[in-house]
């Protein structure tokens, strides 16, 4: 989907293919070193998963969102489906699988940094058939995927998106080297700096960006935490400074970025404007505890952009 001169009045269409988890979160003064036990503070349980978080971020940013994924036939799956439906997300293509709903174990330090381990559960059963965008009508919009579901499903989603006219966006996390056929489909990639280097095996960010663009990526947008974001496409290298905020919990900032980027692009905004909105949303998201609870509304994002 090429850049357009301006947004339309109708909600943009975003299809999310990704993970649905329950997050078990412990706050702690600092993150433990390998082999070390640290006495934590509060425990909290949140609904999460990169895919579901991105779907919520896009929906709150004004998009019409369909979620494709899998949950277990368990209480966690019931709660996850109910919560997504409450965000006005179409859940009709979420499959109930014979496996537990995914679980993420998250440790959050006093400075907002985090460590995350995910037990995929039903997410590992998302198939190419699930992700081939069944019954999704051709037309403008965005397909957003992450790598917390199998690569076969991501490849099917990217291929289907291109066939029916959706711009694919891939948040390549957890990072792994990407198949040539995926990059050749022209996705927009949204890695953080560590993920960027892991995607290519390169130690230099500029070299890694150039390799991904040469392989076919339409754009690479690197999220840089307190340093903001970097948009790279063609010869453009545009930086977006971070908004000054008090960090409470950085969990989910990348999901807020990708979901809002998708929502702004789906509505017809140019890539630079969508990146600016996504950068503002990521900043807002870290001011509240929990990955999903910090996802801002479109009104809040627009206020941050004009404030």
C-alpha positions, 0 to 999 in steps of 0.5 A: 500500500503506497503512501497516500496524500492524506487520511480518509474519514473512515476507520482504517482496516487492520488485520493482526496475526499474532499471539494472545497471552496472559502476562504474569508480572513481578516488579523488582528493584532490579533485574536478576543476573544469571543464576541469581534470585532477587526478592520481588515486590508486587505481583500482577496478572495482565492480559497480553501477547504481542499480537493481542496488544498490537490489536488493542493498540490499533483499535484504541487508535481508531482502526477497525481491527480483526484478530487472527490467532489461537487460545486454549479451551481454558479460563485464560482463553475465555478471558482473553477473548472477552477482553478483545471483544470489549475493545471492539475487535473482531474475534471471529477468526481466533481459534480455540486450540487443544493447548493451554493459552500462552503465558508470559513471565515478566519481571519489571525493574524499578527503572521500567526495564523488563525481562520476558519469557514466553510459554507459547501454548496455543500460539504455537498451533497458529497455522498457515491456514489460520493466517491465510486471511480467510474470508478477508475481503480485498481492499486497502488496509494493513496486515500486522504480524509478529514472530510469537506465532510460527514462521509458516503462519507469518509467511502465509499472512504476508503472502495473503496480505499482498494478494488482497491489497493489505500492506504487511507490517512485521514486528520481528520479535522475538528476533530471528533471521527472516526468509528471503521470500518474506522480505521480498514481499515488501513488509515494513519492519519495526524492530528495536535495535537489538532485534535489528542486529539479530535479524541480519547477524550484523554488528552495525545498525546502518549495515543491517538496515541497508541489507534489509532494504536491499532484500525487499523491505519497504521500510525499516523503523527502528524503535530506540527506547529513550532515543525515539525512533529511526525511519529508514526507506530508500535514501531517507534516514529520519529520526523522531525524538522520544517524548519526555515521560516518566517511565513506569513500565516499558513492557508493551511499548513496541506493541503500542508503536506497531499497532498505532503505526498500523492504524495511522497507515491504514487510515491513509497517513504517509509513513513519516506521519504514522511513525511520528504518531507511533513514537508518541504512542510508545512514549505514552504507553510506558507511563502506566503499569502493564503492557495493554493498560498503557495503550493510549487512545487516538485522542491522547496520541493526537494531544501528545502530537500537538502539545 
